[in-house]
């Protein structure tokens, strides 16, 4: 496993009157094996940061390091899971999970594909197409697709946001099981305090635009976590308080003149 370092990352977008800063400067180190939840209100730049981490978008300034080596663009050391499963409807579950190998022109390791499908709990559905899957099963297939290449870091952008409450709880438990069994580093974007508290070993709270780090809070609770326990509720209160404080830490949303 390798450390992921975010060094002075910024992101600017064009505006009629100039450039608007939507992210940063932002510095963060994510240690091997951590489960880091990045928490903030809608529009604070969480998904923009995720896209930069995934290599789907370039930062306007700063750099990313993986194992002290600068990285840019996409690669299979970083597995990505989107808000929606984004499965190709004409392919089976097994074919969707193996898609990355085919795109790269690599031989598909069929046993590894089937083992990963089993890991995420949808074995028996290898030959089923996405339209016959429930939302939770489709997202499990998307997680398998991200994991099958044995990435160093799993990057997840609100992957359970579209699921019903019960399925969301089940998927959180399934993800924790995968994280513990695989000892993988996870960066998980969410705007849900309870979700962050249930999953994270560390919560990173972002300010409203431009998104910057307002606070980081370690969550030293073992799994499974009992959400009604006093310690859980105490830490949840700390996270909620820091989230409220983050609104006041947001700089003015001025334009950067071109």
N, C-alpha and C positions, 0 to 999 in steps of 0.2 A: 504494500500500500504506500501511497505517496501523498505528501502534503500539497494542498492547493492554496496558493497565495494570491491575494487580490491586492495589487499595489497601485494606489492613487488613481483608481479607475474613475473616469468621467464619461458622461454621454450628453451630447448636445443635439438638439434637433432644430432644423430650419424653421423660421417664423417669418411672417411678412415684414416684421420690423427688425429682424436680426436672428440671433441664435438664442434658443432657450435651453438652459441647463436643467436636465431632468434627473441627473444622477451624479453623485459624488461631489468632491473627491471622496473616495471610499477605500479604506484599507481593512483587510480581514485575512486572518490565517485560519484555514480549516485543516485540522489535524487528521492523520490517518485513523480511520475507524470511528470518527465522530458522526453523530446524527445531528446536523445543524438545521434548525428551522429558522427561516427568515420571515419575520412577521411585520406587517405594516398595513395601513389602510389602502384601499383601492386607489391607484394612480400614483403611488409613492415611488414607483420605479422597480418594484420587486421582479416583475416579469422581464423588464428590460435588463436587469442584472442577470437573470437566469439565461436570457438569450446570449448575453456576452459570455457567460461561463460556458455555455454549450457550444460557442463558436459560431452561432447563427447570426451574430451581429458583432461588428467591430467597435471597440470603445473609441471615443473621441480623444482620450488621453489615458495614460497609464498602461499597465500590462498585467497579464496573468502568468503565473509560474506554476508548473506541476513538477514536483521533485526538483525545484530550483532551476528548471529549464523553461524558458519563455515558450508560450504556446499561443497559437492563433488558428482560426478556422476550426472545423470539426475533425474529430478523430475518435477512434473506438476505445480510447482510454477513458472517455467520458460518455457514459450511457445516459440517454435522455428519455424522459417520459413527459408527454404533453398533457394539457388539461383534458383533452379528449383523446381516446385511444389511437386515432389516426391509423386504423388498420385498413389495408387494401381489401375492399369487399369481394373481389374476385379470387382472392387467395384463401386457402385454409389457414387455420391457426398455426399449424406447423410451418407452412410456407411463409406466413407473415413473420414468425419468429426468426426464420432463417434468412430473411430478406437481405440483411446487411452483408452476409457472405456472398450472396449472388450479385449484389451491386458492386462489390469489390472484385468480382471474378474469382472468388475463392471456393474451394471445395467445401460443401456443406457438411459439417460434422454432425451427422444425424443423431448419434447417441447423445451428444452434448445438447442438441436442440430438445430432444425428448426428455433428458434429465432436467433441463431448465423449465420445461412445461410442467413437469411433475413438481418441481420446487415451488412454483407459484400456485399449485393446487388445481390445475385444470387438465391433468392427465385424463385420457379418455375422450378428449375433445379435439385431438390433433387434426382430424379430418373434417371438422366443422367449420363453416364459413361464418364471418362476423355477424351477419344479420340474424343468426340463430343463437347468439350469445346474449346474456344479460349484460347490463352496464358494468357490473363488477367483474364478470368473467372477461369481458373485452379489455378492461383495464389491466387485469392480470396478464393477459396475452401481451399487452403493450410493455408491461414490466419485464416479462420474459424476453421480449425482443431486445430490451435495453441491457439485460443481464447476460445474454448468451455469449457475448464476446469477452466476458470476464473483465469489465472495466475497472479502473481504479476508483472512479467516483460515479455515483448515480445522482443525476440532476433531475428534480421533479418539480414541475410547475403546477401547483394546485391540482394534483391528479385526481382527487376525490371530490372536487367541488360540485360536479354534476350528479353525484350519486345521492340516493335517498339516505336518511339518517342511519338506518340500521345497516345498510350495505356499507356505508362510510365507516362505521365502527368496525365492521368485520374486515374491511380492507386495511384499516390502520393496524389491526392485530396481525393480519397476514404480512404486512410490510415489516413490522417489527420482528416477526419470526424470520423472515428472509435476511434482514440486516444482521441479526444475531448469528444465524447459521453461516452466512457468507463473510462476516466481518468486513463489510464494505463501508466505504465512506458515503454518506448521504447528505445532499443539500436539498432541502424541501421548502418550497415557497408556499406560504399560506397567509390568509388574513384572519384565520380562526384561532383564537387564543386557546380554546380547549384542545384543538387538534395539535397545536404546537406543544402544549403541556403533556399530552399523552405520548408524544413521539420523541421529543428532542432530548439530547444530552446537553444541548446549549441552544438558547433562543437569542437571535439577533434581531433587535427592534430597529426599524428604519423610520426616519422622519418623513413627513409629507414632502412633495417635490420642492427642491431637488432632493432625491433620496440619499440620505447619509445615515451613518450608524448613530443612533441615539443612545443605545445601551446594549450590553450583552449580559445574559443571565445564565449561569450554570444551573442545570436541573439534575441534582445528584440523587435521583429516585430510581430504585430498581424497577424492573418490569416483571410481571404486569403491574400497572399502576392503578390503584383504587382511587377513583376520582372524587370520592367523598371523604377521603382521609384528611386529617388536619394539615399534614405537611404539604400535601398536594394543593389544598385550598389556600394555604399560606403563600406558597410559591406562585400560584395562579394570581393571587392578589398583587404580588410584587410585579409580575409581568404586566397585568392590567394597568397598574399605577404608572409604570414606565412608559407604556403605550400612550397613556393620556399625556404624560409629560412631553413625549416626543412631538406632539402637536405644537408645543410652545418653543421647541428647539429648532423648528423649521426656519431656515433663512427666508428673507423676502424673495418672492418669485420673480425677480427682475429678469429682463432680457440682457443677454450679453451682446453688445452692439457689434455688428459686423464691420 
